[in-house]
């Protein structure tokens, strides 16, 4: 504990140079993952769930089942990746890390993660489109403990008042028509998050993919169409200008005020939507010419960092199995309000319990991993260029076509070497 | 002369006896400081330079086998389109901030120097920006400057001024974060300049008053010249503090939209921690450039100070 944290602080300070912003002081750290006492270390990105939470108990129970105690430490998502890198460098990585899925290929490429096959863990039963985010060069480096994705939440009261039937929203044209009707009725049509972070790319991807664009070519005509759609919403006053700096949480807060007809948001708001002061519902994000647009998968992967002491893997495997049985997945799903299980069995089981989740299960089944298509470690660079392009176009700094041309050039420069 | 020599001849044996224990106590007292300096200043600096001279991909970072690339990271950064823009933004942000902070801080310090009833209370209230956690003040500023729902736009609308997209327009986002940073920096300037004012002897003002100097003349002929050393150090510290500002900009705009408010410090932070994939080498290179800029400013300060002492 003493040694690594001191060094971690130093490294943080070094990389930050003069920057005053406190990076991420290693709050919890772990007591060295020694073999004594049968303690296994576990990191996850859920600091909102403290040690008395249902989640912590669930993690603890899986440890008990495997005959060990689990020492859990929670960091927030970006801090977790940085902490994992530092721990990897120090050679004292925890036994299990729950990683946000785009980070899996980065850490796997760094040689920090154990492939599931080396470990003897079967990955075939998990949905292909979900596991894809954990694949790199033919190996699978983690398993999704559940998945979430995006859809359009609507405020039923506003739609009724404006005379919009959500069932008619089948493609971009009908969505546009619905938004204009809402505006004519004097309400705010739609809000989303176009912030200059991963969240901005995450929210833009359904429209990007829904137009038929590919992440390998950011300036394709289809991509330009998708960005034109968003820009036109801002220009026509269908979406507020503040979306440029809105995170998904802020967007949701706006929706909860009851002023907005639609909000693009994720599975994780199901409970909050049910508790809103107005009736809500969801529609799938439409593709440009109809059908459901592929939405990006969100959610964490269980990964197993490489350990010097390979004896530890046997117990780790038991813990992983406990977390990913169909019942286990359902339990994780309901603990997390909501996480859609990542296997067909799990999905059946959660639907039996909560039939109202049906549209979300469908959405997850048609969702697509951001690092899929073997983009792997190039994805973070592509994503950065994409959200910058989106911001340029929405803020009026460049036309959608020019903004995406710059973005593609940025990607080629960043991934060229 | 003779007396000193005698003393010089006589004293050595006595001195040597007294000094012997000192030879060990001196380094012993110095050791903690030296260890501290090495551990917390020299090592991070060394590490930062080392990071910038190698190609630290996440893989290299973990496996500890980065490729030595010499000055390639620097060349890449200097030739990047973003560099000139970030440098320009840094200059505008830093110089704009410290100029206005200093002017307002000085005006307030002079105002409070003539103590009046409640002046202590008021002065304390001006320190609030300093006491608030940055996350609180930065979030509050970004709410106030929100395009649709912000109080600033609501107030402007009352005067018939249309919606200004403070944080979401490339034309105003740098201005918006600069305004917030000025507000944050005023207390620092106020406190130091106020302390400087206390050191100006009151009789000077009395004499000037007898000679019929107006308040304006007193300020420009007494206060301002006598405050020069304090002003210089205030401006230097302000410059160094402002160069490295990350948090307030990051919270308010993330350097956006489209890099419009990206300073060198934000750029460095984003390369290292702002995306899904840490790029430590270019981040460290930008950080080192910032250190150089701050160092150059320090040298200028020392130079000016020496000039002043000589004259």
Interface residues (C-beta under 8 A of the other chain):
Chain A: X10 X11 X13 X14 X15 X16 X17 X18 X19 X20 X21 X23 X24 X78 X81 X82 X85 X88 X89 X102 X103 X106 X107 X109 X110 X111 X112 X195 X196 X197 X198 X240 X241 X242 X244 X245 X377 X379 X380 X381 X383 X384 X388 X391 X392 X394 X395 X396 X397 X398 X403
Chain B: X39 X40 X43 X44 X45 X47 X48 X51 X57 X58 X59 X61 X62 X63 X64 X142 X146 X147 X148 X149 X163 X165 X167 X168 X169 X170 X240 X241 X243 X244 X245 X246 X247 X250 X252 X253 X254 X255 X256 X257 X258 X259 X260 X265 X268 X269 X272 X273 X274 X275 X276 X277 X278 X280 X283 X284 X286 X287 X288 X290 X291 X294
